Amino acid sequence: MEYRTLGTSDLQVPTVVFGAWAVGGWYWGPQDDAESIRTLHAALDAGITCIDTAPMYGMGHSEEVVGKAIKGRRDQVVVATKCGLRWDTPGEGDEYFTCEMPDGSKHPVRRNLHKRAILEEVESNLRRLDIDTIDLYQCHWPCKAAPVEETMEAMVILKAQGKIREIGVSNFSPELLAQCLEHAPLVSDQPPYSLLRRDAEADVLPFCLAHDIGVIVYSPLQQGLLTGKMTPDRELHANDYRRRNKWFTPQNRQRVLDALAEIKPIADAHDATFAQTAIAWTVAQPGVTAAIVGARTPEQAVENARAGDIQLSADEIRQIRTVFDALGGPVG
C-alpha cells in the first residue's frame, strides 16, 4: 500500500481509504454490524489505515460501528468524519432533503454549518466514535445560511481545543475553498471523481494542486458500476439509492460493461480486477491524494487494498481514459 501526506498536514493516508457509508445500513440495503466490524478489521490488516465516515451514514450508526471496530487499534487509524448534515436541528440551516430509513421513518435533513451547531455536533461525533480526537474533521456539504468565516472559526476553535487534528471539507467549489483558506488551515477537499465522472478535473483538482490541498475523492467505482459485477439483470434492494441513478438502467450498465471489456488486457497485465484497475487509475491522476472505497465484506476490503499496490504506466492510464472518453455520459 502506498501512503501519501494529506495536503500540508502531518497525516499519512493510504491511497485507498475505507468508505464507511454502507456500514451505516442506510441507502445501500441492510448490513450486519458484526460483518462490518470484521470488514473494517480486514481493511486495517491489509493496510487501509484511514476510515472515512459521517453522522449522516445511518443517523450516527456508521460512526458507532467504526468506533467499535477501532477499539484497541486507535493508534493504527486515521479517523475522518464530518459535520453539517443535521436531522436533529429543525428550522436551522439550508433545506437539503428528506431521507427514509429502513424502518420507514422519514427525517428532514438540513445543511447546518453554523458555529454553534458545529461546536455541538463534534461532541456527538466523539461520543459515537468513542475517541478523544478526530484526525480529519470535514464539512460535509456547503451551507449558504452559514458564512464561511463563521464555519471556519468553529473548526479553528476545535483544532485549538485538540478535539480535531486537521480541517477538511467535502463537495466545496474552488471559490469556497479560497474563502476557507482565508480563515483556516484547510488540508483537504472531498469531491466525487471516477472514470465516469471527471468534472473535478476542470476546477477542483487544479485549484487543490496549486494550493497544496489534499484531495480524497469519493465514488471512484461509481457506486459499484466499475467493478464489472453490475450486470443489466441484477436486482437492487428497494432501499438502495442507486435505483434512482440513470447510470444504473440496464442499458447503461451494459455500456459500462462493454467499456470495461476494452480495458481488460490492461487489468489482466496487472493480474487485477476491474475495480482494482479503476481505483489505481483514479489515484494516479494529478492532484488526487487518495480514493474512498466502500466494502461490505472482508474479502472486498482485501481486494480494494490490492489496488494500492498497482502502478499503471503512463500509456495504460492514457488508454483507459480514451476508452471512457468515448463512452460519455449515461443515455436515456
For each residue, the residues with C-beta under 8 A, 3 or more apart:
1: 14 15 16 46 47 48 305 308 309
2: 14 15 283 308 309
3: 12 13 14 15 49
4: 12 13 15 214 289 290
5: 9 10 11 12 214
6: 9 11 12 13 136 166 187 188 214 216 289 290
7: 166 186 187 188 212 213 214 289
8: 185 187 212
9: 5 6 165 166 187 188 214
10: 5
11: 5 6 78 135 136 165 166 187
12: 3 4 5 6 78
13: 3 4 6 17 49 50 78 214 216 289 290
14: 1 2 3 17 47 48 49 50 290 305 308
15: 1 2 3 4 283 289 290 291 307 308
16: 1 48 279 283 290 291 293 304 305 307 308
17: 13 14 48 50 51 52 80 216 290 291 292 293
18: 40 43 48 50 51 52 292 293 294 295 301 304
19: 22 52 218 292 293 294 295
20: 23 24 40 51 52 53 54 57 62 65 66 294
21: 24 26 27 28 53 54 57 62 294
22: 19 25 28 31 294 295 296
23: 20 31 33 36 39 40 53 57 58 61 62 65 66 296
24: 20 21 31 53 57 58 59 61 62 65
25: 22 28 30 31 58 61 102
26: 21 56 57 58 59 61 62 99 101 102 239
27: 21 99 239 240 241
28: 21 22 25 31 237 239 240 241 294 296
29: 236 237 239 240
30: 25 102 237 239
31: 22 23 24 25 28 35 36 296
32: 35 36
33: 23 36 37 65 68
34: 37 38
35: 31 32 38 39 296 297
36: 23 31 32 33 39 40 65 69 296
37: 33 34 40 41 65 68 69
38: 34 35 41 42 298
39: 23 35 36 42 43 295 296 297 298 300 301
40: 18 20 23 36 37 43 44 51 65 66 69 70 301
41: 37 38 44 45 69 298
42: 38 39 45 46 298 299 301 302
43: 18 39 40 46 48 51 295 301 302 304 305
44: 40 41 47 48 49 70 73 76 77
45: 41 42
46: 1 42 43 301 302 305 306
47: 1 14 44 305 308
48: 1 14 16 17 18 43 44 51 301 304 305 308
49: 3 13 14 44 76 77 78
50: 13 14 17 18 77 78 79 80 290
51: 17 18 20 40 43 48 66 69 70 77 78 79 80
52: 17 18 19 20 80 81 190 216 218 292
53: 20 21 23 24 57 62 63 66 79 80 81 82 129
54: 20 21 57 62 63 81 82 85 140
55: 59 60 63 81 82 83 85 121 124 125 128
56: 26 59 82 85 87 109 140
57: 20 21 23 24 26 53 54 61 62 63
58: 23 24 25 26 61 62
59: 24 26 55 56 87 101 107
60: 55 63 64 124 128
61: 23 24 25 26 57 58 64 65
62: 20 21 23 24 26 53 54 57 58 65 66
63: 53 54 55 57 60 66 67 81 125 128 129
64: 60 61 67 68 128 129
65: 20 23 24 33 36 37 40 61 62 68 69
66: 20 23 40 51 53 62 63 69 70 79 129
67: 63 64 70 71 128 129 130 131
68: 33 37 64 65 71 130
69: 36 37 40 41 51 65 66 73
70: 40 44 51 66 67 73 74 76 77 79 129 131
71: 67 68 74 130
72:
73: 44 69 70 76 77
74: 70 71 77 131
75:
76: 44 49 70 73
77: 44 49 50 51 70 73 74 135
78: 11 12 13 49 50 51 135 136
79: 50 51 53 66 70 129 131 134 135 136
80: 17 50 51 52 53 134 135 136 137 138 168 216
81: 52 53 54 55 63 125 129 134 136 137 138
82: 53 54 55 56 85 137 138 139 140 170
83: 55 113 117 118 121 122 125 137 138 139 140
84: 111 112 113 117 118 121 139 140 141 143
85: 54 55 56 82 96 109 110 111 112 140 141
86: 89 92 93 109 110 111 112 117 121
87: 56 59 99 107 108 109 110
88:
89: 86 92 93 110 112 117
90: 108 110
91:
92: 86 89 110 112 114 117 145
93: 86 89 110 111 112 113 114 117 143 145 146
94: 110 111 112 143 144 145
95: 108 110
96: 85 109 110 111 141
97: 108 109
98: 106 107 108 109
99: 26 27 87 106 107 109
100: 104 105 106 239
101: 26 59 104 105 106 107
102: 25 26 30 239
103:
104: 100 101
105: 100 101
106: 98 99 100 101
107: 59 87 98 99 101
108: 87 90 95 97 98
109: 56 85 86 87 96 97 98 99
110: 85 86 87 89 90 92 93 94 95 96
111: 84 85 86 93 94 96 140 141 142 143 144 145
112: 84 85 86 89 92 93 94 117 143 145 146
113: 83 84 93 117 118 139 142 143 146 150 151 154
114: 92 93 117 118 143 145 146 150 151 154
115: 118 119 146 150 151 153 154 157
116: 119 120 154
117: 83 84 86 89 92 93 112 113 114 120 121 146
118: 83 84 113 114 115 121 122 151 154 155 158
119: 115 116 122 154 157 158
120: 116 117 123 124
121: 55 83 84 86 117 118 124 125
122: 83 118 119 125 126 134 137 158 163 164
123: 120 126 127
124: 55 60 120 121 127 128
125: 55 63 81 83 121 122 128 129 134 137
126: 122 123 129 130 131 132 133 134 163
127: 123 124 130
128: 55 60 63 64 67 124 125
129: 53 63 64 66 67 70 79 81 125 126 134
130: 67 68 71 126 127
131: 67 70 74 79 126 134
132: 126 162 163
133: 126 162 163 164 165
134: 79 80 81 122 125 126 129 131 137 163 164 165
135: 11 77 78 79 80 164 165 166
136: 6 11 78 79 80 81 164 165 166 167 168 187 188
137: 80 81 82 83 122 125 134 155 158 164 166 167 168
138: 80 81 82 83 167 168 169 170 188 190
139: 82 83 84 113 142 143 151 155 168 169 170 172
140: 54 56 82 83 84 85 111 170 171
141: 84 85 96 111 170 171
142: 111 113 139 169 171 172 173 176
143: 84 93 94 111 112 113 114 139 146 151
144: 94 111
145: 92 93 94 111 112 114
146: 93 112 113 114 115 117 143 150 151
147: 150 151
148: 151 152 176 179 180 183
149: 152 153 179 182 183
150: 113 114 115 146 147 153 154
151: 113 114 115 118 139 143 146 147 148 154 155 180
152: 148 149 155 156 167 180 183 184 186
153: 115 149 150 156 157 183 184
154: 113 114 115 116 118 119 150 151 157 158
155: 118 137 139 151 152 158 159 164 167 184
156: 152 153 159 160 167 183 184
157: 115 119 153 154 160 161
158: 118 119 122 137 154 155 161 163 164
159: 155 156 162 163 164 165 166 167 185
160: 156 157
161: 157 158
162: 132 133 159
163: 122 126 132 133 134 158 159
164: 122 133 134 135 136 137 155 158 159 167
165: 9 11 133 134 135 136 159
166: 6 7 9 11 135 136 137 159 185 187 188
167: 136 137 138 152 155 156 159 164 184 185 186 187
168: 80 136 137 138 139 186 187 188 189 190 214 216
169: 138 139 142 172 176 177 180 186 188 189 190
170: 82 138 139 140 141 189 190 191 218
171: 140 141 142 190 191 192
172: 139 142 169 176 177 180 189
173: 142 176 177 203 204
174: 177 178 203 204 207
175: 178 179
176: 142 148 169 172 173 179 180
177: 169 172 173 174 180 181 186 189 204 207 208 211 213
178: 174 175 181 182 207
179: 148 149 175 176 182 183
180: 148 151 152 169 172 176 177 183 184 186
181: 177 178 184 186 211
182: 149 178 179
183: 148 149 152 153 156 179 180
184: 152 153 155 156 167 180 181
185: 8 159 166 167
186: 7 152 167 168 169 177 180 181 189 213
187: 6 7 8 9 11 136 166 167 168 213 214
188: 6 7 9 136 138 166 168 169 213 214 215 216 289
189: 168 169 170 172 177 186 204 208 213 214 215 216
190: 52 138 168 169 170 171 215 216 217 218 292
191: 170 171 200 204 215 217 218
192: 171 197 200 217 218 219
193: 197 198 200 201 205 215 217 218 219 220 282 285 288 291
194: 197 198 217 219 220 221 222 226 278 282
195: 198 222 226 278 281 282 320 321 324
196: 222 225 226 247 256 324 327 329
197: 192 193 194 219 222
198: 193 194 195 201
199: 202
200: 191 192 193 203 204 205 215 217
201: 193 198 204 205 206 285
202: 199 206
203: 173 174 200 206 207
204: 173 174 177 189 191 200 201 207 208 215
205: 193 200 201 208 209 215 285 286 287 288
206: 201 202 203 209 210 287
207: 174 177 178 203 204 210 211 213
208: 177 189 204 205 211 212 213 214 215 287
209: 205 206 212 286 287
210: 206 207
211: 177 181 207 208
212: 7 8 208 209
213: 7 177 186 187 188 189 207 208
214: 4 5 6 7 9 13 168 187 188 189 208 289 290
215: 188 189 190 191 193 200 204 205 208 287 288 289
216: 6 13 17 52 80 168 188 189 190 289 290 291 292
217: 190 191 192 193 194 200 220 282 288 290 291 292
218: 19 52 170 190 191 192 193 291 292
219: 192 193 194 197 222 223 292
220: 193 194 217 226 278 279 282 283 291 292 293
221: 194 224 225 226 227 275 278 279 293
222: 194 195 196 197 219 225 226 247 256
223: 219 242 245 247 248
224: 221 227 229 230 242
225: 196 221 222 230 247 248 253 256
226: 194 195 196 220 221 222 256 260 274 275 278
227: 221 224 230 273 274 275 278
228: 257 260 273 274 275
229: 224 234
230: 224 225 227 234 248 253 256 257
231: 234 253 257
232: 250 251 253 254 257
233: 250
234: 229 230 231 253
235:
236: 29 240 242 243 248
237: 28 29 30 240
238: 243
239: 26 27 28 29 30 100 102
240: 27 28 29 236 237 243
241: 27 28 244 245
242: 223 224 236 245 248
243: 236 238 240 248
244: 241
245: 223 241 242 248
246: 249 252 330 332
247: 196 222 223 225 252 253 256 330
248: 223 225 230 236 242 243 245 252 253
249: 246 252 253 330 332
250: 232 233 253 254
251: 232 254 255 331 332
252: 246 247 248 249 255 256 330 331 332
253: 225 230 231 232 234 247 248 249 250 256 257
254: 232 250 251 257 258
255: 251 252 258 259 327 331
256: 196 222 225 226 230 247 252 253 259 260 327
257: 228 230 231 232 253 254 260 261
258: 254 255 261 262
259: 255 256 262 263 323 324 326 327
260: 226 228 256 257 263 264 274
261: 257 258 264
262: 258 259 323
263: 259 260 266 267 274 277 319 320 323
264: 260 261 267 268 274
265: 268 269
266: 263 269 270 277 312 316 319 320
267: 263 264 270 272 273 274 276 277
268: 264 265 271 272
269: 265 266 316
270: 266 267 276 277 280 310 312
271: 268
272: 267 268 276 277 280 306 307 310
273: 227 228 267 276 277 303
274: 226 227 228 260 263 264 267 277 278
275: 221 226 227 228 278 279 293 303 304 307
276: 267 270 272 273 279 280 303 304 306 307 310
277: 263 266 267 270 272 273 274 280 281 307 310 312 320
278: 194 195 220 221 226 227 274 275 281 282
279: 16 220 221 275 276 282 283 291 293 304 307 308 310
280: 270 272 276 277 283 284 307 310 311 312
281: 195 277 278 284 285 312 317 320 321
282: 193 194 195 217 220 278 279 285 288 291
283: 2 15 16 220 279 280 288 289 290 291 307 308
284: 280 281 288 311 312 317
285: 193 201 205 281 282 288 317
286: 205 209
287: 205 206 208 209 215
288: 193 205 215 217 282 283 284 285 291
289: 4 6 7 13 15 188 214 215 216 283
290: 4 6 13 14 15 16 17 50 214 216 217 283
291: 15 16 17 193 216 217 218 220 279 282 283 288
292: 17 18 19 52 190 216 217 218 219 220
293: 16 17 18 19 220 221 275 279 304 307
294: 18 19 20 21 22 28
295: 18 19 22 39 43 298 300 301 303 304
296: 22 23 28 31 35 36 39 300
297: 35 39 300 301
298: 38 39 41 42 295 301 302
299: 42 302 303
300: 39 295 296 297 303 304
301: 18 39 40 42 43 46 48 295 297 298 304 305
302: 42 43 46 298 299 305 306
303: 273 275 276 295 299 300 306 307
304: 16 18 43 48 275 276 279 293 295 300 301 307
305: 1 14 16 43 46 47 48 301 302 308 309
306: 46 272 276 302 303 309 310
307: 15 16 272 275 276 277 279 280 283 293 303 304 310
308: 1 2 14 15 16 47 48 279 283 305
309: 1 2 305 306
310: 270 272 276 277 279 280 306 307
311: 280 284
312: 266 270 277 280 281 284 316 317 320
313: 316 317
314: 317 318
315: 318 319
316: 266 269 312 313 319 320
317: 281 284 285 312 313 314 320 321
318: 314 315 321 322
319: 263 266 315 316 322 323
320: 195 263 266 277 281 312 316 317 323 324
321: 195 281 317 318 324 325
322: 318 319 325 326
323: 259 262 263 319 320 326 327
324: 195 196 259 320 321 327
325: 321 322 328
326: 259 322 323
327: 196 255 256 259 323 324
328: 325
329: 196
330: 246 247 249 252
331: 251 252 255
332: 246 249 251 252
